[in-house]
Amino acid sequence: MNVGELIKILEKCPQDVEVISHANNHTALHGGECDLRVALMDTYAGPRICIGNMSRRHVNYPNEFITAELDGKAELPDNWPPL
């Protein structure tokens, strides 16, 4: 994702919602599976626009979880499949 793409997504978001980030202790320097996502997340502190490398909706369920993907990409799974 480049800056222009991110701006277009954020312009469509509710403008009064705070922004948070999610990186699960990694820095993603390339696209593909590690590409940034933009999502609406329900948190214990209220709704937030989350930008990061989320790979599931239940990021820290039930305290924090994604309620809507805002980037036009595929819907994330609720959780990772069992090994």
C-alpha positions as CSV (number, residue, x, y, z in Angstrom):
1,M,0.0,0.0,0.0
2,N,1.3,3.4,-0.8
3,V,0.5,6.8,0.8
4,G,-2.1,7.7,-1.9
5,E,-4.0,4.5,-1.4
6,L,-4.0,5.0,2.4
7,I,-5.3,8.5,2.0
8,K,-8.2,7.4,-0.2
9,I,-9.2,4.8,2.3
10,L,-8.9,7.1,5.3
11,E,-11.0,9.8,3.5
12,K,-13.9,7.3,3.5
13,C,-13.6,6.6,7.2
14,P,-15.5,8.3,9.9
15,Q,-13.4,11.4,10.6
16,D,-14.1,11.6,14.3
17,V,-12.7,8.1,15.1
18,E,-9.2,7.8,16.6
19,V,-6.5,5.9,14.8
20,I,-4.4,3.1,16.3
21,S,-1.8,0.8,14.8
22,H,-1.1,-3.0,15.0
23,A,2.2,-4.5,14.2
24,N,2.5,-7.6,16.5
25,N,6.2,-6.9,17.1
26,H,7.2,-7.1,13.4
27,T,8.0,-4.5,10.7
28,A,6.5,-5.4,7.3
29,L,8.8,-4.0,4.6
30,H,7.1,-5.7,1.6
31,G,3.6,-6.4,0.2
32,G,1.9,-9.7,-0.1
33,E,0.7,-11.4,3.1
34,C,2.4,-8.7,5.2
35,D,0.7,-5.8,3.4
36,L,-1.0,-3.2,5.5
37,R,-4.7,-3.5,6.3
38,V,-7.1,-0.8,7.4
39,A,-10.0,-1.8,9.5
40,L,-12.6,-0.6,12.0
41,M,-11.8,-2.1,15.4
42,D,-14.0,-2.3,18.4
43,T,-11.9,-1.8,21.5
44,Y,-12.5,-1.5,25.3
45,A,-12.0,2.3,24.7
46,G,-14.5,2.5,21.9
47,P,-14.2,2.2,18.1
48,R,-10.8,2.9,16.4
49,I,-9.5,2.9,12.8
50,C,-6.7,0.3,12.9
51,I,-3.8,0.3,10.4
52,G,-1.4,-2.6,10.5
53,N,-0.7,-6.2,9.5
54,M,-3.8,-7.8,11.0
55,S,-4.3,-11.4,9.9
56,R,-7.5,-12.2,11.9
57,R,-10.5,-10.3,13.2
58,H,-10.1,-11.5,16.8
59,V,-6.9,-9.5,17.4
60,N,-7.2,-9.5,21.2
61,Y,-10.8,-10.9,21.6
62,P,-13.0,-9.9,23.4
63,N,-11.2,-6.7,24.3
64,E,-10.2,-5.7,20.7
65,F,-11.7,-7.1,17.5
66,I,-12.2,-6.0,13.9
67,T,-15.8,-5.3,13.0
68,A,-15.2,-4.1,9.4
69,E,-12.4,-4.2,6.8
70,L,-12.2,-0.7,5.2
71,D,-9.5,-1.3,2.6
72,G,-11.6,-3.2,0.1
73,K,-9.5,-6.4,0.5
74,A,-10.8,-9.8,1.5
75,E,-12.6,-10.2,4.8
76,L,-10.2,-11.5,7.5
77,P,-11.0,-14.8,9.3
78,D,-12.3,-14.5,12.8
79,N,-9.4,-16.5,14.0
80,W,-6.5,-18.6,12.7
81,P,-7.3,-22.2,11.7
82,P,-6.2,-24.9,14.1
83,L,-2.8,-26.4,13.4
